[in-house]
Amino acid sequence: MLQSLLFTKTRKEAPKDEVSKNADLLIRAGFIHKEMAGVYSFLPLGLRVIEKIKNIVREEMNATYGQEMQLTALQDKDVWEKSGRWNDEVIDVWFKTDLKAGGELGLAPTHEEPLTSLMKNFIRSYRDLPLYPYQFQTKFRNETRAKSGILRGREFLMKDLYSFSKDENEHTVFYDKMSKIYRDIFEKVGLGEHTYFTLASGGSFSKFSHEFQTVTSAGEDTIFVCEKCKMAVNKEIIEDQKMCPQCKNEDLVEKTSIEVGNIFNLGTRFSDTLNLTYLDDKGKPQAVFMGSYGIGIGRLMGTIVEVLADEKGIVWPKSVAPFLVHLIVVGESDEVKNSAQKIYDELNTQKVEVLFDDRDVRAGEKFADSDLIGIPYRIVISEKTLAEKSAEIKVRATGNTEMRPLADLKVDAIAVLDAF
């Protein structure tokens, strides 16, 4: 990508009504655009990050025999009335609308009901189970408070997987597997050391559920962390669970956090209500045992910014960065420009994702923009570097800077970068 062709531009300031760090940096760096409170558009750089996160999650879901699909955002009132959750007192964040032809629809805040209803067409026998359908889908929630940037939106992208099992034992095996997979996901996106497996309320589904809470001052939750085994307990249940549920340690440390994922044991709550059953090996009808597993994709992106950014701007982990390399040309001579172009072409040949700052602006502006955008590696080509037949390479996360021979970059750029 040539930065001169990128239609988004960096900004010195975010909208005055934007108070969250994640939105401030993402807007100024040109990753997102604020449409209104709690509603953001993802621009080219932002969409690249979203797709990287999705691909990490998708790979993990597919490895557990998950089957990707996509359900509708528009929701049938009748299905939700059967579960009792069409009622605004039960789910108080509905967006609802009247059809011109008569009748009422909703915009889905989640998808337990419609997917359970859909599965009645495909689950007949114990041989059809277990099943693990999932989706990446836009949800809509009419939040009263939407002041946390993309951490809490009225329109947001979620990965939600639903498990359909024959019984609780089969469900528990998968539930435990997903708890480990979620840990792996947060490790891969750069939040592993900041994220805790957290015992929480199960709401109307069960006594307990589990959340994945990332420690950050921008969070809206309070957790009590066990430093011995790295598990935590949500404040909402601390009166019921005053010690670590894993190692029984009572010396828990209070921290502020943001929920980046959750897993629920749904039991037969929805299969009973919507009559989702299967015939067991004796021909007897049984209720399907269910679970749900969610990760807010945009929220995860915002959390990465909140946790890893520094005073200069965003710091993307390599796994989710929009590009691996930010190539910057400094100088007006043809020799410098031609050398930078050759490095750009060579990086593309090696399939290294690179954003080439070929703009006709001051070097200081290029460096400031590079720090703000937060791409993992910066390669600078200038009169000084060419005099040494080298390029200056800087690691965004650490600030480490070294000169490396141009010849080495042309042979294997990834090896050169990994050496840092």
C-alpha positions as CSV (number, residue, x, y, z in Angstrom):
1,M,0.0,0.0,0.0
2,L,1.3,3.5,-0.9
3,Q,0.5,5.9,1.8
4,S,0.1,8.7,-0.7
5,L,-2.9,6.7,-2.1
6,L,-4.4,6.0,1.3
7,F,-7.5,8.2,1.4
8,T,-7.5,8.4,5.2
9,K,-5.3,11.0,6.9
10,T,-3.9,11.3,10.4
11,R,-5.4,13.9,12.6
12,K,-4.0,16.0,15.5
13,E,-7.2,15.7,17.5
14,A,-10.2,13.4,17.8
15,P,-13.8,14.7,18.1
16,K,-14.1,16.8,21.2
17,D,-16.8,14.5,22.6
18,E,-14.6,11.5,22.4
19,V,-13.2,10.6,25.9
20,S,-11.8,7.1,25.4
21,K,-8.1,6.5,24.6
22,N,-8.9,3.7,22.1
23,A,-11.2,5.8,20.0
24,D,-9.0,8.9,20.3
25,L,-6.0,7.1,18.9
26,L,-7.9,5.0,16.4
27,I,-9.6,8.1,15.0
28,R,-6.5,10.2,14.9
29,A,-4.5,7.4,13.2
30,G,-7.2,6.9,10.6
31,F,-8.4,3.4,11.6
32,I,-12.0,4.3,12.4
33,H,-14.6,7.0,11.8
34,K,-17.1,8.1,14.4
35,E,-20.6,8.2,13.0
36,M,-22.4,8.9,16.3
37,A,-22.0,7.8,19.9
38,G,-21.4,4.1,20.0
39,V,-21.3,3.7,16.2
40,Y,-18.1,3.6,14.3
41,S,-17.1,2.8,10.7
42,F,-13.9,0.8,10.1
43,L,-11.6,2.5,7.5
44,P,-9.0,0.6,5.4
45,L,-6.4,0.3,8.1
46,G,-9.0,-0.6,10.8
47,L,-10.6,-3.2,8.6
48,R,-7.2,-4.9,8.1
49,V,-6.8,-5.2,11.9
50,I,-10.4,-6.5,12.2
51,E,-9.7,-9.1,9.6
52,K,-6.5,-10.2,11.3
53,I,-8.3,-10.7,14.6
54,K,-11.1,-12.6,12.8
55,N,-8.7,-14.9,11.1
56,I,-7.0,-15.8,14.4
57,V,-10.4,-16.5,16.0
58,R,-11.6,-18.4,12.9
59,E,-8.6,-20.6,12.8
60,E,-9.2,-21.6,16.5
61,M,-12.9,-22.2,16.0
62,N,-12.4,-24.3,12.9
63,A,-9.8,-26.4,14.8
64,T,-12.6,-27.5,17.2
65,Y,-14.8,-28.5,14.3
66,G,-16.7,-25.2,14.4
67,Q,-18.8,-24.6,11.3
68,E,-19.0,-20.9,10.2
69,M,-22.3,-19.5,9.1
70,Q,-24.2,-16.2,9.2
71,L,-27.5,-15.6,10.8
72,T,-29.8,-12.6,10.0
73,A,-29.7,-9.4,12.0
74,L,-33.5,-8.9,11.6
75,Q,-35.3,-10.9,14.2
76,D,-38.7,-12.6,14.3
77,K,-40.7,-11.4,17.3
78,D,-42.5,-14.8,17.7
79,V,-39.3,-16.7,18.3
80,W,-38.1,-14.4,21.1
81,E,-41.6,-14.2,22.7
82,K,-41.4,-18.0,23.2
83,S,-38.3,-17.6,25.4
84,G,-39.7,-14.5,27.1
85,R,-36.8,-12.3,26.0
86,W,-38.7,-10.1,23.6
87,N,-39.8,-8.3,26.7
88,D,-37.8,-5.0,27.2
89,E,-37.7,-5.7,31.0
90,V,-35.8,-8.9,30.3
91,I,-33.5,-7.5,27.6
92,D,-33.4,-3.8,28.0
93,V,-31.2,-3.0,24.9
94,W,-33.5,-3.9,22.1
95,F,-33.7,-1.9,18.9
96,K,-37.2,-2.6,17.5
97,T,-39.0,-1.4,14.4
98,D,-42.4,-1.6,12.8
99,L,-42.8,-3.1,9.3
100,K,-44.8,-1.0,6.8
101,A,-46.9,-4.1,6.0
102,G,-47.6,-4.5,9.7
103,G,-45.8,-6.4,12.5
104,E,-42.7,-5.7,14.5
105,L,-39.1,-6.8,14.1
106,G,-35.9,-6.5,16.2
107,L,-32.2,-6.1,15.5
108,A,-30.4,-9.0,17.1
109,P,-28.5,-8.3,20.3
110,T,-27.5,-12.0,20.4
111,H,-28.6,-15.2,18.6
112,E,-29.5,-18.0,21.0
113,E,-33.2,-18.1,20.1
114,P,-33.0,-17.9,16.3
115,L,-30.2,-20.5,16.1
116,T,-32.0,-22.9,18.4
117,S,-35.1,-22.6,16.3
118,L,-33.1,-23.1,13.1
119,M,-31.4,-26.2,14.5
120,K,-34.8,-28.0,14.8
121,N,-34.5,-28.5,11.0
122,F,-31.2,-30.3,11.3
123,I,-31.0,-32.2,14.7
124,R,-33.1,-35.3,14.8
125,S,-30.9,-38.1,16.2
126,Y,-28.0,-38.5,18.7
127,R,-25.9,-39.1,15.6
128,D,-26.4,-35.5,14.6
129,L,-24.6,-34.3,17.8
130,P,-22.5,-32.6,18.8
131,L,-22.6,-29.5,16.6
132,Y,-20.6,-26.2,16.9
133,P,-21.9,-23.5,14.5
134,Y,-20.5,-20.0,14.8
135,Q,-20.5,-16.7,13.1
136,F,-19.0,-13.2,12.9
137,Q,-22.0,-11.0,12.9
138,T,-23.0,-7.4,13.6
139,K,-25.0,-7.1,16.8
140,F,-27.2,-4.1,17.9
141,R,-27.7,-3.0,21.5
142,N,-29.4,0.1,22.6
143,E,-26.9,1.0,25.3
144,T,-27.7,3.9,27.5
145,R,-24.0,4.7,28.0
146,A,-21.8,4.6,24.9
147,K,-18.7,6.6,25.9
148,S,-16.0,4.0,25.7
149,G,-15.2,4.1,22.0
150,I,-15.3,0.7,20.4
151,L,-15.2,-1.0,23.8
152,R,-19.0,-0.6,24.2
153,G,-20.9,0.1,21.0
154,R,-24.5,0.2,19.9
155,E,-23.5,-1.6,16.7
156,F,-20.6,-4.0,17.0
157,L,-19.0,-7.2,15.5
158,M,-19.1,-10.3,17.6
159,K,-17.9,-13.9,17.1
160,D,-20.5,-16.1,18.7
161,L,-20.3,-19.9,18.8
162,Y,-23.1,-22.1,20.1
163,S,-22.5,-25.7,21.2
164,F,-25.2,-28.4,20.8
165,S,-24.4,-31.5,22.8
166,K,-26.2,-34.7,23.8
167,D,-25.8,-34.2,27.5
168,E,-23.9,-32.2,30.2
169,N,-20.9,-34.5,30.1
170,E,-20.3,-34.0,26.4
171,H,-20.9,-30.3,26.9
172,T,-18.4,-30.0,29.8
173,V,-15.6,-31.5,27.7
174,F,-16.2,-28.9,25.0
175,Y,-16.6,-26.1,27.5
176,D,-13.3,-26.9,29.1
177,K,-11.6,-27.1,25.6
178,M,-13.0,-23.7,24.7
179,S,-11.7,-22.1,27.9
180,K,-8.2,-23.1,26.8
181,I,-8.7,-22.0,23.2
182,Y,-9.9,-18.6,24.4
183,R,-6.7,-18.3,26.5
184,D,-4.7,-19.1,23.3
185,I,-6.6,-16.5,21.3
186,F,-5.8,-13.7,23.8
187,E,-2.2,-14.8,23.9
188,K,-2.0,-14.7,20.1
189,V,-3.4,-11.1,19.9
190,G,-0.9,-9.8,22.4
191,L,-3.1,-9.7,25.6
192,G,-2.2,-13.0,27.2
193,E,-0.3,-11.6,30.2
194,H,-3.0,-9.0,30.9
195,T,-6.1,-11.3,30.6
196,Y,-7.5,-13.5,33.4
197,F,-9.9,-16.4,33.3
198,T,-12.6,-15.1,35.6
199,L,-15.5,-16.7,37.5
200,A,-18.7,-14.6,37.0
201,S,-22.4,-14.7,37.3
202,G,-24.3,-17.0,34.9
203,G,-27.2,-14.6,34.8
204,S,-30.5,-16.3,34.0
205,F,-28.7,-19.3,32.5
206,S,-26.8,-20.8,35.3
207,K,-25.3,-20.0,38.7
208,F,-21.8,-19.2,37.3
209,S,-20.2,-18.5,33.9
210,H,-16.7,-17.6,32.9
211,E,-15.4,-14.4,31.5
212,F,-12.0,-13.3,30.1
213,Q,-11.1,-10.0,31.7
214,T,-8.2,-7.8,30.5
215,V,-6.8,-5.5,33.1
216,T,-7.0,-1.8,32.0
217,S,-8.0,1.4,33.7
218,A,-10.5,1.9,30.8
219,G,-12.5,-1.1,32.0
220,E,-16.0,-1.0,33.5
221,D,-15.6,-4.2,35.6
222,T,-13.8,-5.0,38.9
223,I,-12.2,-8.3,39.4
224,F,-10.2,-9.9,42.2
225,V,-7.1,-11.6,40.9
226,C,-5.3,-14.6,42.3
227,E,-1.6,-13.9,41.7
228,K,-0.7,-17.5,42.5
229,C,-2.7,-19.3,39.7
230,K,-3.7,-16.3,37.5
231,M,-7.5,-16.9,37.9
232,A,-9.9,-14.1,38.9
233,V,-13.4,-13.6,40.4
234,N,-15.8,-10.9,39.2
235,K,-16.8,-8.4,41.9
236,E,-20.5,-9.2,41.2
237,I,-20.1,-12.6,42.9
238,I,-17.3,-11.9,45.4
239,E,-19.7,-12.3,48.3
240,D,-20.4,-15.9,47.1
241,Q,-16.8,-16.6,46.2
242,K,-14.3,-14.9,48.5
243,M,-11.4,-17.2,47.5
244,C,-9.8,-18.3,44.3
245,P,-12.1,-21.0,42.8
246,Q,-9.0,-22.8,41.5
247,C,-6.4,-22.9,44.2
248,K,-8.5,-21.6,47.2
249,N,-6.1,-18.7,47.8
250,E,-7.9,-16.0,49.8
251,D,-5.3,-13.2,49.1
252,L,-7.0,-11.7,46.0
253,V,-5.9,-8.4,44.4
254,E,-8.5,-5.9,43.2
255,K,-8.1,-4.7,39.6
256,T,-10.1,-2.8,37.0
257,S,-10.7,-4.7,33.7
258,I,-12.7,-5.0,30.5
259,E,-14.5,-8.2,29.5
260,V,-13.1,-9.3,26.2
261,G,-14.9,-12.7,26.0
262,N,-17.3,-15.0,27.8
263,I,-18.5,-18.6,27.9
264,F,-21.9,-19.7,29.2
265,N,-23.4,-23.0,30.1
266,L,-26.9,-22.6,28.7
267,G,-28.1,-26.1,29.7
268,T,-31.5,-26.9,28.2
269,R,-32.9,-23.4,28.8
270,F,-33.5,-22.7,25.1
271,S,-34.0,-26.2,23.9
272,D,-36.8,-26.7,26.4
273,T,-38.5,-23.5,25.5
274,L,-38.2,-23.9,21.7
275,N,-38.6,-27.7,21.7
276,L,-35.2,-28.7,20.3
277,T,-34.9,-32.4,21.0
278,Y,-33.1,-35.5,19.6
279,L,-33.8,-39.2,19.8
280,D,-31.2,-41.0,21.9
281,D,-29.8,-44.5,21.1
282,K,-32.9,-46.0,22.7
283,G,-35.3,-43.9,20.6
284,K,-36.3,-41.7,23.5
285,P,-36.6,-37.9,23.0
286,Q,-34.0,-35.8,24.9
287,A,-33.4,-32.0,25.2
288,V,-30.3,-30.8,23.5
289,F,-27.7,-29.4,26.0
290,M,-26.3,-26.0,24.9
291,G,-23.5,-23.5,25.5
292,S,-22.5,-20.1,24.1
293,Y,-19.1,-18.6,23.6
294,G,-18.6,-15.0,22.6
295,I,-15.8,-12.6,21.7
296,G,-16.4,-9.0,20.8
297,I,-14.0,-8.5,17.8
298,G,-14.1,-4.7,17.8
299,R,-13.9,-4.6,21.6
300,L,-10.8,-6.8,21.4
301,M,-9.3,-4.3,18.9
302,G,-10.0,-1.4,21.3
303,T,-8.7,-3.3,24.3
304,I,-5.4,-3.9,22.5
305,V,-5.0,-0.2,21.9
306,E,-6.0,0.6,25.5
307,V,-3.4,-1.8,27.0
308,L,-0.5,-1.6,24.6
309,A,-0.4,2.0,23.4
310,D,2.2,4.5,24.6
311,E,2.6,8.2,24.8
312,K,3.3,8.4,21.0
313,G,0.4,6.3,19.8
314,I,-0.8,2.8,19.0
315,V,1.5,-0.2,19.4
316,W,0.2,-3.2,17.4
317,P,1.3,-6.7,18.0
318,K,2.7,-8.3,14.8
319,S,-0.2,-10.8,14.7
320,V,-2.9,-8.1,14.2
321,A,-1.1,-5.1,12.8
322,P,-2.5,-3.7,9.5
323,F,1.0,-4.0,8.0
324,L,4.2,-5.6,9.3
325,V,6.5,-2.8,8.0
326,H,6.2,0.9,7.7
327,L,8.7,1.9,5.0
328,I,9.7,5.6,5.1
329,V,11.7,7.5,2.5
330,V,13.5,10.6,3.7
331,G,15.2,12.8,1.1
332,E,14.5,14.3,-2.4
333,S,17.2,12.8,-4.5
334,D,16.3,10.3,-7.2
335,E,18.8,7.8,-5.7
336,V,17.0,7.8,-2.3
337,K,13.5,7.5,-3.9
338,N,14.6,4.8,-6.3
339,S,16.3,2.8,-3.6
340,A,13.2,3.0,-1.4
341,Q,11.0,1.9,-4.3
342,K,13.3,-1.1,-4.9
343,I,13.0,-2.1,-1.3
344,Y,9.2,-1.7,-1.5
345,D,9.1,-3.9,-4.5
346,E,11.4,-6.5,-2.9
347,L,9.3,-6.6,0.2
348,N,6.2,-7.2,-1.8
349,T,7.9,-10.0,-3.7
350,Q,8.7,-11.6,-0.4
351,K,5.0,-11.2,0.6
352,V,5.9,-8.9,3.4
353,E,2.9,-6.6,4.2
354,V,4.3,-3.0,3.9
355,L,2.9,0.5,4.0
356,F,5.2,2.7,2.0
357,D,5.2,6.4,3.1
358,D,6.0,8.0,-0.2
359,R,4.4,11.3,0.6
360,D,6.0,14.6,0.0
361,V,6.0,15.8,3.6
362,R,8.6,16.6,6.2
363,A,10.5,13.7,7.8
364,G,9.3,14.7,11.3
365,E,5.7,14.4,10.2
366,K,6.3,11.0,8.7
367,F,8.0,9.7,11.9
368,A,5.2,11.1,14.1
369,D,2.5,9.5,11.9
370,S,4.4,6.2,12.0
371,D,4.5,6.3,15.8
372,L,0.8,7.1,15.9
373,I,-0.2,4.3,13.4
374,G,1.8,1.8,15.4
375,I,3.1,-0.7,12.7
376,P,5.6,-3.1,14.3
377,Y,8.7,-2.3,12.2
378,R,9.8,1.0,10.7
379,I,12.4,0.9,7.8
380,V,13.9,4.2,6.9
381,I,15.8,4.8,3.6
382,S,17.7,8.2,3.4
383,E,21.0,9.7,2.1
384,K,22.6,8.7,5.4
385,T,21.5,5.1,5.2
386,L,22.5,4.7,1.6
387,A,26.0,6.0,2.3
388,E,26.3,2.9,4.4
389,K,24.4,0.7,1.9
390,S,22.0,0.0,4.8
391,A,18.5,0.8,6.1
392,E,17.6,2.0,9.5
393,I,15.2,-0.4,11.2
394,K,13.2,0.5,14.4
395,V,11.0,-1.7,16.5
396,R,7.8,0.2,17.5
397,A,7.2,-1.7,20.7
398,T,10.7,-1.3,22.2
399,G,12.2,1.6,20.3
400,N,15.3,-0.5,19.5
401,T,17.0,0.9,16.4
402,E,19.7,-0.6,14.2
403,M,21.3,-0.3,10.8
404,R,21.0,-3.4,8.6
405,P,22.6,-4.0,5.2
406,L,20.2,-3.5,2.3
407,A,21.5,-6.7,0.8
408,D,20.2,-8.7,3.8
409,L,16.7,-7.2,3.4
410,K,16.7,-8.2,-0.2
411,V,17.6,-11.8,0.6
412,D,15.2,-12.4,3.6
413,A,13.5,-9.4,5.2
414,I,11.5,-11.6,7.6
415,A,14.7,-13.1,9.0
416,V,16.2,-9.6,9.5
417,L,13.1,-8.4,11.3
418,D,12.8,-11.5,13.5
419,A,16.4,-11.0,14.6
420,F,15.2,-8.0,16.6
